[in-house]
Amino acid sequence: MEELGPRAPYLPHAPGDVAAMLARLGLPDVEALFSELPEDLRLSAPVDLGPALDEASLARRVGQLAGANTAAGLICFAGGGVYDRYLPAVVQALAQRGEFLTAYTPYQPEVSQGTLQVTFEFQTMVSELFGLPVATAGLYDGSTALAEAVLMSRAATGRRGVAFASGVHPQWRAVVETYGQAQGLVALDLDGHADDVAAVVVQQPDYFGRIVDVEALLARRPAGALGVVAVDPSTLGVLEAPGRQGADVVVAEGQPLGLPLAYGGPYLGLMAARDDLLRRLPGRICGQGRDAAGQRAFVLTLQAREQHIRRARATSNVCTNQAWCALAVTIYLSLLGPRGLAELGRLGYARAHYAAGLLTRIPGVRLAIAGAPFFHEFALRVPEAESLQAAMAAAGFLVGPVIDRHTLLIAVTERRDRGEIDGLAAAMGKVLRDAGA
């Protein structure tokens, strides 16, 4: 085998491999692969990382860099789909055990019973939580789970339209539209194109934090259309499971159930559906059976990925492994149990309403949607949302996201105590007074 160059000790391709690739592409050298990149964006010399550091010095330097991240010290009242929640230490302690961190996809059940059992327990918990009989082993995140649910509805009905109820998360809707372009999927008005609606999508609570009437919204779906509900799973200790309100498919972002904010991921998509949709569910499903000795055993029963069945005819191309995130969610839910999940919901609900009461006493601040019931998140109408968000960050509070020029979201989880809520209201009142609002 040809020797690698002195500056490329970790490259997997020998010079002969690289030469063969370039010849096939008709390019003179590797640099030509990047010719589309503007010159001012390309490095002309190796990155100057400075001298090598010993472990203690490196830890100190990394700590200094982390300290420059001002958001790390802010009290978080931000929402919009992911939330700052309390994570019991045991969740990370168990999930970070070596046997879980080093495990990958359990293709060989004879050596993967632990991972497969966790997956089975996870599916069981999601099924019970959503009020539907079958659940997947996990998807990428909430938005892509919604996209998969809509594509599943398209395949099941043969129709091409999706009708969104008002208040569906705009980013989730954008993901659905992106996924659906190649499938000919179109957003339709429920009342105007009823015969071509494959799915009606409802969010509970919606993007503005409002508690919606799921049953009433799903009752409007045309005959043959599937009802898809995107839900915040942390509310289901208090709110009714969508599967018991007429939903055919329920999806969610699993982050509120034991996963840290973590700069936006990795997160976990949850999905459950009716029995007759079992073979259309994306990803994979773990089942329980008996081995040759008659003992309980677990195995990947249904695998709808393109790796496992007929390529282009596969149900989906979900091809990552979110099992570690599913493990964390399983540990978290097992710790809380039904009573703990209900208490979690009640805390967020009560504290959010306390916060809304204080904030709406500030001159120039009111609820964006007056009279609408909400859970742990609500939209505020304010004089200037972006400047208020920046000023609140300077005062030590993270709020938002900004919805439009005069509207931003406030989320209150069980982590925010009364003193922090009082501090938020006092800081916002001062900021607006100083601004002359």
N, C-alpha and C positions, 0 to 999 in steps of 0.2 A: 504494500500500500504506500502511496506517495506521502512524503512528510508534509505536515502542515507548516505554514509560515510562522515565524517567531512572534508575530503580532496577532495570531489567530488561534490561541491554544484551545478555545472552547467551541470552535465552529465544527459542525458535524460533517461538512462536505470537504473532501479532499480537493486539491487543485484540479485534478482531472475531472471530477464531478462538475465543478464550476465551469471549466472550459467547455464541457459537453452541453451544459445548459445554455451558455452564451451562444454557442454555435447554432443550437436549435432555434434560439430567439433571433439570431442574426444581429447580435450586439457585440461591440468591440471589447467592452470591459464591464465590471460590476457597476461602476459609477453611472453607466448609461441607463441602468435600471431606474435611476432616480432623476433622470433628466427633466421630468415634468415638474419637479419641485423648483420653485424660484431660488436663485443663487443665494439671496439674502437670508433664506431660511435654512440653508444647508451649512453644516459645520465644515470649516476649512482646516481645522486642527483638532486634536483630541481635547476632550473636556478637561479643564484644569481642576482637578479635585483636591489639590493641595497635598501636603505630605501625609503619609500613612500615620494613623493614630493607634495607640494601644487601646485596649477595651475600655478602660475607665475614662480615658480622654474622649473616646468616641461617644460613650454614653452621655457624658457631660455636654458635648457639642450637640447631640441630637436633642437633649433636653432644652438647650438654649433656643434651638430652632423651633421646637414645639411651643415654647413660651411666647414666641412672636405671633402665634395664631390666636388673635384676640377672641375669636368666637368660642374658644374652648372654655373661657371663663364667664360666658354670658349665661344668664338664667333663661332657659328655653321655654318660650310660649309659642313657638312656631309649629305649624301643622301642615296641612295640605297633602296628607297621605301617609307620612311617616312621622313617628312621635317619640319624644324623649320619655321613656318609661323606665321604671325601676326594674333592674335585672337581678334577681337573686344570685348570690355568688355561686351557689351550687350548680346553676345552669352551666356556667363556663367551666367550673371545676370538673364536672362530669363530661361535658362535650369535648373538652380538650385532652381527655385521656388518649394515650397513644394509639390504642386499638381502634378508636373512632377516627382520629385524625389521619391515620395512615390507610384506612380502608377506602377502597374505591368502589366501582360498580360491582354489585354482587352477582356476577354471571354464574359463579359456581356455588350453588346452594350448600353443597356439602362442607364448604369452608366459610360460609357467610351467614350462618344462622343468626348470629347476634344482630348484624345489620338488617337482615330481612325481618326479624321480629320487631325491631324498632320501626321499620317502615310500615309493617302491618298495624302496629299500635297507633302510629301517626295517622294512617288512613282511617282507622276506627274513630279516633277523636275528631277528625275533620268531618266525618260522616255524621256523628252525633251532634256536633256543633252546628252544622248547616241544615240538619233535618232532612237529609237525602241518603239513599242506601249505599251508594258507591262513591269512592273518592280516589283520586290519583295519588301517586307517590311524591308529587311535588313538581312544580314548574319554575320557570325563571323568576318571575315576580308577579305582582298583582296585575299590572297592565298587560303583560303578555298572556297571562292566564285569561283575561277578558277577551283578548284577541283570539285565542285558541277556542274559547267558548262560542264566539260568534262564527268562526270558520266551521266549527262543528255543527252549528245550527244551519249554516249554509249547505253543508253536505247532507244533513238529515232531511231537510225540507225541499232541497232543489231550488230554493228561492235565492235572490241575490240582494235583498234589502235588509238593512238594520235600522231600527227606529230607536233613537236615544231619548229617554225622558230628560226633562230639564234638570240641570244640576249634576250630570255625570262629569267626572273629573276631566278637564280639557286635555290633559296629557295622555290619559288613558284612552280617550276617544281618538286622539291623534295616532296612537299606536295601533288601534283597531283599523283605522283608515289606511295606515301604511301597510299592515299585513294584508288587508283586503284588496289592495290594488290589483295584484296578479290574479285574484280570484273573481274579479268583476264585481266585487262587493260595493254597494252604494248606500249612502245615508238617505233614508226616505222619511217623509212625513207620514206618521202612523195613520192619520185620518184620510190622507189623500191617495195612498198607494197600498191599501191593506192587503190586496191579493198577492203582492210580491214581497211581503215582509217575512224574513226568516227568523228574526229575533227582535224582541223588545228588551232594551237594556235599561235597568233601573239601578240606582246607587243608594245604599242605606248605611249610615247617614250620607247625604249627598255632599258634593264638594264644598258647599257653604255650611256644612255641619248640621243641616236640617234633618229631622226625623220625618221620613216620608211615609205615605200610606201605600205600602208595597202591594197589598191585596187589590186596592182600587186601581193602581196603575197597571198591574198585570191583567186585571179583568178586561182592560181595553184592548188587549192584544188580539189580532185577527185569528180566526180558526186556523190551526196548523202551525202557527208561529210559536217559537219557544220563548219562554220567559227567563231571561238571564239577569241575575241580581249580583251586583258587586257590593260586598259588605265589609265593614270594619269588624273583624272577628272579636275584638276586645269588647264590643258592645253586646255580644250575644249572651252574656250572663243576665242581661236585663231585657233586651229586645227579643222578640220572637224570631225563631230560626226561619229564614226565607223559604226553606223547603216546605215548611208547614203553612206557608202563605201563598202557595201556588207556583213557586219557582221551579223550573225544570232543570236549571243549572245555576249553581252558586259559585262565585269566585271571590278571592280576597287576597290582599297583601298580608303575608304572615309576619312582617316585621314587628307589629305591636305585641306579638306573643313570644317574647324572649330573645329577640335579635337586636343588637345595638344599632344606632344610627350609622356608624361606620362609613362616613363620607359617601353614603348612597348605595351601599351594598357590600357583600352579596345579600340579597333578600330571598324571598321564597313565595312562589305563587301557590295558592290553595285552590282546589276545585273539587266539587262533588256534583253528582247528577242522578237522574232517574235510572232505574234498572235497565230500561230498554235502550238507553244511550251508552251502556257499558262498553260496547265494542267500538264506539266512536271517540272515547276519551283519549286525549293525547298523552304521550309519555308512557308510563308503565304502571302496572298494578301488582302489588304483592298479595298472594293468596296463602291460605292456611290449609294444610292437609295432613297426611300421615306418611311416614317413611316406611321402608320395607320391614322394620321391626314394630310397626304399629304406633310409634311415638309421634307426637305432634311435630310438624315440620313446616317450614315456610319456603316459598319459591316465588320467583317472578312469574305470575300466572299469565298476564296479558302484557305484551310489549308492542306498542303501536309505532315505535320509532322506525325511521327509514333504515337504520342499521340492522334491524331484526326481521323486517318483512320486505315486501317487494318494492323497494326503492321509491319511485315516484308515486306508487299507489299506497304508500304509507299514510296513516292518519295525520301524522305531523312529523316535523324534523326537529323536535325537542331533543337535543343530544348533549345536554350537560348533566351533571350530577349534583343535585341540591340536597342530597341525603344528609349532609352534615347540618345544614340549616333546619331540615325537618327534625333531626335529632334534638336540636336546641329547643324547638317549639314543643316537641313531645315531652321533654323534661319539664319545661315551664308549665304546660297545661296539667301535667300530672301533679305538680306541686300545688297549683291553685285549686284544682278540682272545681266542681260546679259552684260551690258556695264562695270560693275565693274569686272566681271570675265574676260572679254577681257583685261581690263587694268592690272589686276593681271598677266595674261599670258605675256603681252608685257613687263612688268617690269622685270619679271624673265628672259625672253629671252634676253633682252638688257643687263642686268647686268651680266648674265652668259657669254655672248660673250665679254663683257669688261674685265671680270676676266680672261677668257681664253687668250685674247690678251696679258695681262700683264704677266701671268704666263709662257707662252711659250717663252717669251723673256729671261727667266732665262736660263743660260747655263745648259745643261743636262736635260731640261724639254721640252716635246713636247706632242701634242695630241696623244693619243694612236691609234686613227683611223683617220688618216689624210683625210681631205676633206669631212668627213661625216657631214651632217647637224645635229645640236643638239638643244635642247630646253633650259631648265634651269639647266642641269646637263651634265657633260662631264668627260671622262676618261683621266687621265694624265699618260704619260710614264715618270717615274722618276728613278734615280739610284738605290734606295733601298726603297721600299714603306713602310715597317713596321717601320724601323728606322726613316724615314721622318715623318710618322704619329705621332710617340711618341715625336719627337723633336718639331713638330708643336704644340702639346698639351702643352708642357712645355713653348712654346712661347705664349700660350693663344688662339690657334685656333684648333677647332675640324674639322678634315677632314677625308675622307674615305667613305665607307669601303675600305679595301685593297682587290683588285681583285686577284692579283698574286704578285710575288716578285717585279715586276717593274711597277705595275699599281695600281692606286687608283682613286676613284671617288671624284669629287668636285661638290657640289650642291650650287646654288645661288638662293635664294628666294627674295621676295619683302622686307624682313626684313634686308637684307644686303645692307648698303649704300656704297657710293663710298669710304668713308674713311676707312671702314672695309675691302673692297676689296683691296685697296691700301696697307693696313696694312698686309693683307694676303700675297700679293706678296713680300713685303719687307721682311717679316719674313721668307718666304720660300727661298728667295734668300740668306739671311744671313745664314740660316741653312745649305744650300748646299755649300756655300763658306767655312764655318767653317769646314765642313766635307771633303773638298778638292775634291768635285765632279767636 
